[in-house]
């Protein structure tokens, strides 16, 4: 009688071999040095952030103790007056509104460009186009500001007149033939500035979409757009949102470009096309040099609000990334 025999496999590894190897790896000098440097870098970053927060809080407390107005609701910035009266209502409005305008304009365009580079453009065109997009992110802010002041502002009058003709009845897009140094202009400029960041991150996320899902959709007869809609966009949704948050963080803190284009004014207009408004960063850059001791502390107090706002935006981006296992692991 023939008794079937099993094929002989490789001999099992000793049970203690893996733990021993891991223990040896953990005691190597290079590993210990790298671990110490990594932990030290992380702790140093936390210490720096905490030091910045403490400095801003201490200086802001000094300014708020002398403030005769409500810091959150006052529509005035007279920090150098006697007594000082200042508030961030106009600055918060201008910062948030201009950033939202930039997001509404930039995010759809960035997603379209990222999809074109990753799934539509031929390789010979995709590589140079991606390089140009990445290069735009390295352009200094002052260059964008000069371009906006010397080219964008003089050429927006026609667009604003058209918006006033068709949408002026809303009041939000009413134009009174003034200089086009408005929050809407700042939103357009910020959209151009954050476009490379959102495009680059979104492109990399779309390129990581599982090829098996795309091939399965194609095998079922889906068109290229249906593949993108069913396989690419659902996978990259969290990445696109995170990229948008990164762009929003830059838009909130942009200084030189906004200070170059926007006329300093502590007025809130009902129309986005009229001059007026301001942002945290623009007010700090424009007023810091001529401010006294209390005035500088007041500017630091507004910087503390911007600091907290930026941390909240970045924290929201990290929470969105952590929701998807493929990004967090």
VENTAHU-V557618 format. One record per pair of residues at least 4 apart in sequence whose ideal C-beta (glycine too) atoms are under 8 Angstrom apart, sorted by the first residue. I is the first residue (numbers start at 1). J is the second residue. D is the distance in whole Angstrom. If there is no record, write none. Layout:
[[I	J	D] [I	J	D]]
This chain:
[[13	17	5] [13	18	7] [16	20	6] [17	21	6] [18	22	6] [19	23	6] [20	24	6] [21	25	6] [22	26	6] [23	27	7] [24	28	7] [25	31	6] [26	31	6] [26	32	8] [27	31	8] [27	32	7] [28	32	7] [29	33	6] [30	34	6] [31	35	6] [32	36	6] [33	37	6] [34	38	6] [35	39	6] [36	40	6] [37	41	6] [38	42	7] [39	43	6] [40	44	6] [41	45	7] [42	46	7] [43	47	6] [44	48	6] [45	49	6] [46	50	6] [47	51	6] [48	52	6] [49	53	6] [50	54	6] [51	55	6] [52	56	6] [52	307	7] [53	57	6] [53	307	7] [54	58	6] [55	59	6] [56	60	6] [56	300	6] [56	301	8] [56	303	6] [56	304	4] [56	307	6] [57	61	6] [57	304	6] [58	62	7] [59	63	7] [59	296	8] [59	297	5] [59	300	4] [59	301	7] [60	64	6] [60	297	7] [60	300	6] [60	301	4] [60	304	5] [61	65	6] [62	66	7] [62	294	8] [62	297	5] [63	67	6] [63	79	7] [63	84	8] [63	294	6] [63	297	3] [63	298	4] [63	300	7] [63	301	5] [64	71	6] [64	301	6] [66	83	7] [66	84	5] [66	294	5] [67	71	6] [67	84	6] [67	85	7] [67	86	6] [67	298	7] [68	83	4] [68	84	7] [68	85	5] [69	74	4] [69	76	6] [69	85	4] [69	86	6] [69	87	5] [70	74	5] [70	87	6] [71	86	7] [71	87	6] [71	88	6] [71	301	7] [72	87	7] [72	88	6] [72	89	7] [72	92	8] [73	87	6] [73	89	5] [74	85	6] [74	86	6] [74	87	3] [74	88	8] [74	89	6] [75	87	7] [75	89	5] [75	90	6] [75	266	7] [75	267	8] [75	268	7] [76	85	6] [76	86	7] [76	87	6] [76	266	6] [77	86	5] [77	87	7] [77	90	8] [77	91	8] [77	266	5] [77	283	7] [77	287	7] [77	298	8] [78	84	6] [78	85	5] [78	86	6] [79	84	5] [79	85	8] [79	86	4] [79	287	8] [79	291	7] [79	292	8] [79	294	6] [79	295	4] [79	298	4] [79	299	7] [80	84	7] [80	290	8] [80	291	6] [80	292	5] [80	294	7] [80	295	4] [81	85	6] [84	294	5] [84	295	7] [84	298	7] [86	298	5] [88	92	5] [88	280	7] [88	302	5] [88	305	6] [89	93	6] [89	268	8] [90	94	6] [90	266	5] [90	267	7] [90	268	6] [90	277	6] [90	278	6] [91	95	6] [91	278	6] [91	279	6] [91	280	5] [91	283	6] [91	302	6] [92	96	6] [92	280	8] [92	305	7] [93	97	6] [93	268	6] [93	277	6] [94	98	6] [94	183	6] [94	186	8] [94	262	8] [94	268	8] [94	277	4] [94	278	5] [94	279	5] [94	282	8] [95	99	6] [95	252	6] [95	279	4] [95	280	5] [95	281	8] [95	306	7] [95	309	8] [96	100	6] [97	101	6] [97	183	5] [97	187	8] [97	272	7] [97	277	7] [98	102	6] [98	183	5] [98	186	4] [98	187	5] [98	190	6] [98	251	7] [98	258	7] [98	277	8] [98	279	6] [99	103	6] [99	187	8] [99	190	7] [99	248	6] [99	251	4] [99	252	5] [100	104	6] [100	187	8] [101	105	6] [101	183	7] [101	184	6] [101	186	8] [101	187	3] [101	188	7] [101	190	8] [101	191	7] [101	272	7] [102	106	6] [102	186	8] [102	187	5] [102	188	8] [102	189	8] [102	190	4] [102	191	4] [102	193	8] [102	194	6] [102	247	8] [102	248	8] [102	251	5] [103	107	5] [103	191	8] [103	194	8] [103	244	6] [103	247	7] [103	248	6] [103	251	7] [104	108	8] [104	187	8] [105	109	7] [105	187	7] [105	188	7] [105	191	4] [106	110	6] [106	190	8] [106	191	4] [106	192	8] [106	194	5] [106	195	5] [106	198	6] [106	247	6] [107	111	6] [107	198	6] [107	240	8] [107	244	5] [107	247	7] [108	112	6] [109	113	6] [109	191	8] [109	195	6] [110	114	6] [110	195	5] [110	198	4] [110	199	4] [110	202	6] [110	243	7] [110	247	8] [111	115	6] [111	198	8] [111	202	6] [111	240	6] [112	116	6] [113	117	6] [113	133	7] [113	195	8] [113	199	5] [113	203	8] [114	118	6] [114	198	8] [114	199	5] [114	200	8] [114	202	4] [114	203	4] [114	206	6] [115	119	6] [115	120	7] [115	206	6] [115	228	6] [115	232	7] [116	120	5] [116	121	5] [117	121	5] [117	126	5] [117	129	6] [117	130	5] [117	133	8] [117	199	8] [117	203	5] [118	126	8] [118	203	5] [118	206	4] [118	207	5] [118	232	8] [119	206	7] [119	224	7] [119	227	8] [119	228	6] [119	232	7] [120	224	7] [121	125	5] [121	126	4] [121	129	6] [122	126	7] [123	127	6] [124	128	8] [125	129	6] [126	130	6] [127	131	7] [128	132	6] [129	133	6] [130	134	6] [130	200	8] [130	203	7] [131	135	6] [132	136	7] [133	137	8] [133	195	8] [133	196	5] [133	199	5] [133	200	6] [133	203	8] [134	138	8] [134	196	7] [134	200	6] [135	139	8] [135	196	8] [136	195	7] [136	196	4] [137	196	4] [137	197	6] [137	200	7] [139	143	5] [139	144	6] [140	144	8] [140	256	8] [141	145	6] [141	193	7] [141	254	6] [141	255	7] [141	256	4] [141	257	5] [142	146	6] [142	256	5] [142	257	7] [142	260	7] [143	147	6] [144	148	6] [144	189	6] [144	192	7] [144	193	5] [144	257	4] [145	149	6] [145	189	8] [145	256	5] [145	257	4] [145	258	7] [145	259	7] [145	260	3] [145	261	6] [146	150	6] [146	260	6] [147	151	5] [147	152	7] [148	152	4] [148	153	6] [148	185	7] [148	189	4] [148	257	6] [148	260	7] [148	261	4] [149	153	6] [149	260	5] [149	261	5] [150	154	7] [151	155	6] [152	156	6] [152	185	7] [152	188	7] [152	189	6] [152	261	7] [153	179	7] [153	180	5] [153	181	6] [153	185	6] [153	261	6] [154	180	8] [156	160	6] [156	180	4] [156	185	6] [156	188	8] [157	161	6] [157	177	8] [157	180	6] [158	162	6] [159	163	6] [160	164	6] [160	175	4] [160	180	6] [160	184	8] [160	273	5] [161	165	6] [161	175	6] [161	177	8] [162	166	7] [163	167	5] [163	168	7] [163	173	5] [163	175	7] [163	273	7] [164	168	4] [164	173	7] [164	174	6] [164	175	4] [164	273	7] [167	172	8] [167	173	4] [168	173	6] [168	174	4] [168	175	7] [170	174	8] [171	270	5] [171	271	6] [172	270	7] [172	271	6] [172	272	6] [173	271	7] [173	272	7] [173	273	6] [174	270	8] [174	271	4] [174	273	7] [174	274	7] [175	271	7] [175	273	4] [175	274	7] [176	271	8] [176	274	6] [178	274	6] [178	275	6] [179	263	7] [179	275	6] [180	185	5] [180	273	7] [181	185	6] [181	261	6] [181	262	6] [181	263	5] [181	275	5] [182	186	7] [182	262	8] [182	269	8] [182	271	8] [182	272	6] [182	273	5] [182	274	6] [182	275	6] [182	276	7] [182	277	8] [183	187	6] [183	262	8] [183	272	5] [183	276	8] [183	277	5] [184	188	7] [184	272	4] [184	273	5] [185	189	6] [185	261	6] [185	262	8] [186	190	6] [186	258	6] [186	261	6] [186	262	5] [186	279	7] [187	191	6] [187	272	8] [188	192	7] [189	193	7] [189	257	6] [189	258	8] [189	261	6] [190	194	6] [190	251	5] [190	254	6] [190	257	7] [190	258	8] [191	195	6] [193	250	7] [193	251	7] [193	254	7] [193	257	7] [194	198	6] [194	247	4] [194	248	8] [194	250	5] [194	251	5] [195	199	6] [195	247	8] [196	200	6] [197	201	7] [197	243	7] [197	246	6] [197	247	5] [197	250	6] [198	202	6] [198	240	8] [198	243	5] [198	244	6] [198	246	7] [198	247	4] [199	203	6] [200	204	7] [200	243	8] [201	205	6] [201	239	7] [201	242	7] [201	243	4] [201	246	7] [202	206	6] [202	236	7] [202	239	7] [202	240	5] [202	243	5] [203	207	6] [204	208	7] [204	239	8] [205	209	8] [205	235	8] [205	236	4] [205	239	3] [205	240	7] [205	243	7] [206	232	6] [206	236	5] [206	239	8] [208	235	8] [208	236	8] [208	239	8] [208	326	8] [209	213	7] [209	214	7] [209	231	6] [209	232	5] [209	235	5] [209	236	6] [210	214	7] [210	231	7] [210	235	7] [211	215	6] [212	216	6] [213	217	7] [213	231	4] [213	235	7] [214	218	6] [214	227	5] [214	231	5] [214	232	7] [215	219	6] [216	220	7] [216	231	8] [217	222	4] [217	226	7] [217	227	5] [217	230	6] [217	231	5] [218	222	6] [218	227	6] [222	226	4] [222	227	5] [222	230	7] [223	227	7] [224	228	7] [225	229	6] [226	230	6] [227	231	5] [227	232	7] [228	232	4] [228	233	6] [229	233	6] [230	234	7] [231	235	7] [232	236	6] [233	237	6] [235	326	8] [236	240	5] [237	241	6] [238	242	6] [238	320	5] [238	321	6] [238	323	6] [238	324	4] [238	327	6] [239	243	6] [239	321	8] [239	327	7] [240	244	6] [241	245	7] [241	317	8] [241	320	5] [242	246	7] [242	317	5] [242	320	5] [242	321	5] [242	327	8] [243	247	7] [244	248	6] [245	249	7] [245	313	6] [245	314	7] [245	316	6] [245	317	4] [245	320	7] [246	250	7] [246	317	6] [247	251	6] [248	252	6] [248	313	6] [249	253	7] [249	310	6] [249	313	5] [249	314	6] [249	317	8] [250	254	6] [252	280	8] [252	281	8] [252	306	7] [252	309	6] [252	310	6] [252	313	7] [253	280	8] [253	281	6] [253	306	6] [253	310	6] [254	258	5] [254	279	8] [254	281	6] [255	259	6] [255	281	4] [255	282	7] [255	284	7] [255	285	5] [256	260	6] [256	285	7] [257	261	7] [258	262	5] [258	279	5] [258	281	6] [258	282	4] [259	281	7] [259	282	5] [259	285	4] [259	286	6] [262	277	7] [262	278	7] [262	279	7] [262	282	6] [263	275	5] [264	278	6] [264	282	7] [264	283	7] [264	286	5] [264	287	8] [265	275	6] [265	276	5] [265	277	7] [265	278	7] [266	278	6] [267	276	4] [267	277	7] [268	276	6] [268	277	6] [269	274	4] [269	275	7] [269	276	4] [269	277	7] [270	274	8] [278	282	5] [278	283	5] [279	283	7] [280	284	7] [280	302	5] [280	303	7] [280	305	7] [280	306	4] [281	285	6] [281	306	7] [282	286	6] [283	287	6] [283	299	7] [283	302	7] [284	288	6] [284	299	5] [284	302	7] [284	303	6] [287	291	5] [287	295	7] [287	299	6] [288	296	7] [288	299	6] [290	295	8] [291	295	3] [291	296	5] [291	298	8] [291	299	6] [292	296	7] [293	297	7] [294	298	6] [295	299	7] [296	300	6] [297	301	7] [298	302	7] [299	303	6] [300	304	7] [301	305	7] [302	306	7] [303	307	6] [304	308	7] [305	309	6] [306	310	6] [307	311	7] [308	312	6] [309	313	7] [310	314	6] [311	315	6] [312	316	6] [313	317	7] [314	318	7] [315	319	6] [316	320	7] [317	321	7] [318	322	6] [319	323	7] [320	324	8] [321	327	5] [321	328	6] [322	327	8] [322	328	5] [323	328	8] [324	328	7] [325	329	6]]
